[in-house]
Amino acid sequence: MTVISLKDIIRYLIKIVIVIVILLLFSKLFLNSSEGRDKSINFINQNQLISCLDETIPAIKEVNGKQDDIEEIKSIEPLKVLLGMQLSVIDNLQAKEVISELVENEEEETLELQQAGTGLETQVVENNVPTKYTNIYNGVQVKNETSYDLTEEMLTPNITINNENILIFHTHTCESYTASADFSYEQSGTYRTTDLNYTVSRVGDELANYLKSYNYNVIHDKTYHDYPAYSGSYGRSLTTVKNILASNQDTDVVIDIHRDAIGDYSYAPTVKIGDEYAAQLMFVIGTDGGGLEHDNWNENLKFAVKIQEKANELYPGLFKPIILRNSRYNQHLSKASTIIEVGATGNTMEQCLTSMKYLSKIISEVVK
């Protein structure tokens, strides 16, 4: 609406300029026909007119510039000056229209990020990898690969989470997926690439954007931890997370997004939610079973159970059984720290991005 009003004003002023120029031409003819007139009068009148126009329409002043050469000003044909001024004004208006359109498009893109709905029919798509678990709590399945005997108390999600910040990072930043028409890329390894537009980092971007739409403060770190060397990835990501948490101490939720590294490259765990296909998700929770100190592991497990309880309520089948292992996975740094494996090598990026829409909805229902 602002641009349209500005156009009307400029057009109105241009009409006034045209009338003034016509009067100037007639005045000039009259003066030339009068004897005894000082030639300086022509200059004075033209100079006063240009000065008047400069003050009336700032856009004209930009065209006229700071021209100190009197003879150059006198030689300018009035109609050419007018045409140049009019084109300049039009260019300015077009530029403002472009800026306005960019702002509107940005707002439309924001609106396109539609949060997940509920009450949708869900169905797990069959695959060639059987589901295995050792424990179950309120419908949440856990595959216990440790020597711990999991009790009901250890699985009860009686945990309070600080929602001040959510940290997302990637120990294996270069993990990628099966290429698709919209996400075709050149691999730098087996289902790996350094182009972060096609890796788990892009999935992290999607989760971060959705979580922000729920008004969370999200920190998304996209540091390469597995490049140029894969070995030592967890040591490097440990340093990264420690540094971030040092300046963001009110952070409980720390999510390390991975892709399932199962060797069967045709494996694409998928769930259909409504009319969309989403990659299945899986929590991997570490313990102190490997000998490293880890006082938070049971809290981490409770957090995963709490999230998966809500997931089973809203979108049953989105999550595979939680895996509990002896490795620590840097999860000792916070009370709600976890690995979330998003899909596998057989999944496409589109399926993984869709999963983030539903995961963010679940988190918004739990982390309050």
N, C-alpha and C positions, 0 to 999 in steps of 0.2 A: 504493500500500500504506500510506503514511503517513496519508492522509486517512481510510481505513477504520479504522485503529487508533484515531485520534483520536475518531471517531464513537462507537466502542464505549466508550471511557473516559467521554465526556461523558454518554452514555445511562446508564451505570452510576451516575455522580455525581448525575444528575437523579433517579434512583430513590431515592437516599439522601435527597435534598432533600425529595421528596414524603413520605417517612416522617417526616422531622424536622418538616415543616409540620403533618402530622396530629397528631404528639405535642404540638406547640405549641398546636393548637386544643383538644385535651383538657386540656392544662395550664392554658390560659386559662379554660376553663369551671370547672375545679376551683378556681382562684384566685378567680374572681368569686363563687363560692359560699361562700368562707371569710370570716368576719368578722374585722375588725381588721387585715386586710392593707393595707399601704401601696400606693396605686395606682402608686407609682414602680416597684414590682417588675415590673409588666407591661412598663413601658418598658425597664427594665434587661434583662429576659429577651429582649425582641424585639431590642433594640439589640445584645446579645451575639450573638444568633443571626445577625443580618444581618452583623455583623463577621466571625463565623466563616465564613459562606458566602462573603464577599468574599475571605477568605484561601484558602479551599478551591478556589473556582472563579473565576479572574480574569475570565472573561466576565461573571459576575454583578456583579462590582464595577463594570464599565463601565456596567451598566444602573442600578445604585443611585446611582452618581455621588457627588459630595461634598454630600450633603444634610444641612445643619446644623439645619434646622427640625424640632424634635422632634415637634411636633404633626402635621406632614405625614407623617413616618415612621409615626406611630401610626395614622394614618387609612388607610394602604395596606392593602388586603385581601390577606392572605397568598397566596391562590390566584391573584389577578391578578398579584402580583409574580412568582410561580412561572411563570405562563404567559408573562409578558413576558421573563423570563430564558430560558425554553426557546426562544422564538422567536428571541431574539438569538443564542443558541448555534447554532441551525439556520442562521440567516443567515450567520454566520461560516463555518460548514462549507460552505455552498453557494458562498460567495465563494472559499474555498480550492479547491473542486472546479473552479470556472471557471478559476482561475489554472492549476491542474494540467492542465486540458484544453487551455488555450492553449499551455502548454509542450510538451505532447504533439503538438499540431497543428504547432507550429514545427519539432519534430524530424521529423515526417512530411514536411513540406514540404522540409526539407533532404534527406531520403532520396529524395524524388521527383526530385531533380536527378541523374539517372542518367548516368554517364559513357558515352561512346560505346564500342560494341563494335567488334571487328575481324572480318575474314573475311566481310564482307557483300558481296553482289552489288551492283555499281553500274552505272548506265546514264545517259548524258547524254540529256536530253529535247531533241528537235529544236526549233530556233528559226529565225527568219528572218535571223539575222546570221551570216555565215560566219566561221569561225575562220582567222585569218591570223597567220603568224609568219615570222621571217627566220633564226633560229638555233635549234639544238636541242642540249642537253647531257644525256646520260643520260636521255632521254625528256622533259626539261623544255624546253618551247617558250618562246622569247623573241621578241618583236616589237620590233626595234631601230629606233627613230625618231630616232636621233642619228647623228652622223658618225663615231662610234667604230667601229673594226673589232674586233668581239668575238672574242677568241682563247679557246682552250680553258682556258688558265690563268686568264683573267679570269672564266670561268664556274665554275671548280672551287671547290666550297664548303668550302675548307679554312680555316674560320673558327671561332674559339672565342668563345662567347657567355657573358657574365656573367649568371647567373640570379637575381641578388640582388633585382631589381625588374622589373616589367613596367608600362610606362606606356601607357595608352589615352586618346586624346583625339579631338576632332572639329573639323576646320577648318570644315566645313560642317555645323554641329550640327543645323540644321533640315531636312535632307534626309529625306524620308519615302517611303512605299511605297503600293501599291494597297490601299485599305481592304478589310477583311474583316469578317465578323460579329463576331469577338472584338476586332478592332482597327479600329473605325470612328471617324473623327475629322473635324473641320472644318479644311479646308485654309486656310492663310494666304497661300498662293502655289501655284504649279504644283508639285504633289507636294512641298510644304513645309508645315511647321507649327511653331509655337513650343511646342507641347505635347510635351515630351521623352519622354512615354510611347509616342509613335508615330513617333519618328525614329531615326536611326542611333545616337542616344544610348541608346535602349532596347536596341539590338543590342549596344552596348558593355557595358551592364549584364550581359547574358547571358554574353558572353565573360568578363568579369571574374569572375562567379560560378563559372563552370566552371573557370577557371584557379585560383581559390582552392581548389576541391575537389581540385586537384592540388598544393596547398600552396605556391602561388606568392604572393608579396607583390605585390598589384596596386594601382596608383594609377589611378583612372578620373576624369578631369577632364571635366565636362559644361558648361564655360563656353560661352556663345553667342559665336561668332566671326563669324557671317554674319548677325547680327541686332542692331540694326535695319538695318544696311547690309551688303549682300553684298560690295561692293567693299572690298578691304583685309582680307579674311578671313585670308589667310596671314600678313600682318603682325601681326594681333592674336594668332593662334595661336602665332606665333613667340615673342612675349612670354610667353605662358602657359607654353609648354614650357620656355623658358629658366629661368623662375622655379622650376618644379618640379624641374628637373634640378640647379639650384643647391643644393638641400637634399637631393637624392637622387642623389649623384654616381655611385654604383655601379649605374647603369641603362644597359644597352645596348639592350634591346628597347623601341622606341618605335613604337606603332601608331596611325596616323591612320585611323580607320574612316570610309569614305565610302559613298555609293550611286552606281552608274554613272549618269551624267547623259546617256546616249545619248538622242537626240531621239525615237526610236520608242517611244511609251508602251505599246505592246503587247509590247515586248521583256521577256521574263522568263527569263533564263538559269537553267536548273534541272537538277539531277541527282537521280536517284532512288537512294537508298542504303538497301538493305534494303526496308522498307515505307514509308520516309519520303521526302518531297520537300524538298530543300534548295536554297537559292539558290546559284548558282555564285559563286566568289570570284575576284578578280584583283589581283595585285600591280601597283602603279605605282611605278617606281623613277626618281628624278631624278638628274641629273648636273650637271656644271659647264658643259655645252654652251651654256647661255644667258649665260655670262660671269660668273656669281657663283661665288665660291670654294666648293669642295665636295670636301674631301679624302676623305670617307668613301663616296663614291658606289659604288666598286667593292666595298667591304665590304658595303654595303647590298644590292647585287646578289647577292653570294655568299650572304648570309643568305636572300634570297628563293628562290634556287635550292635551298638546303639544305632549307627548309620544303617546297617544292614536290616535291622528290624523295621525301620521306617521304609526302606527300599522294598522289602517284601510286602509291606502294606500298600504302597503306592504303585509299584511296578514289579510284581513278582517275576523272578527270573533274570532281572538285570544283573544281579551279582551271582557269581559262582561261589562255592564254599571258601571261607577264610582259610588261608594256609598259615599255620604257626610253625616257625622254624627256629633253629638254634642260633643262626647268625643275628647280629645286632642291627645291621643296616642303618646305623646312625640314628636310630629311633630313641636313643636314650636322652636326646636333647630336649624333648618336650613330652607332655602327658597325653597328647592326642596326635602323635606322629605315626605315619603309616606310609607304606607303598601301596599305590593303586595301579594295578596293571590294566591298561585300557586295550582290550582286544588282543589280537595276535597278528602274526605276519600275513595271514590270509584276509584280514579285514581291510577295508578301504578307509581312507581318511574321512570320507563323508559319514560312515557309520560311527567312527570314533567321535567326531564332532557332535553328532546327534546324542551320543551318550552323555556328553557334558551338559546338555540342556536338562536332562533328567537328573543327573547327579547333583547339579546345582540346586534343583528344586528340593531334593532330599536333604541336602545340607542345610538349606534355609529353614526346614522344618525341625531340625535337630539342634543346630548351633544357634541358640538364641540368647 
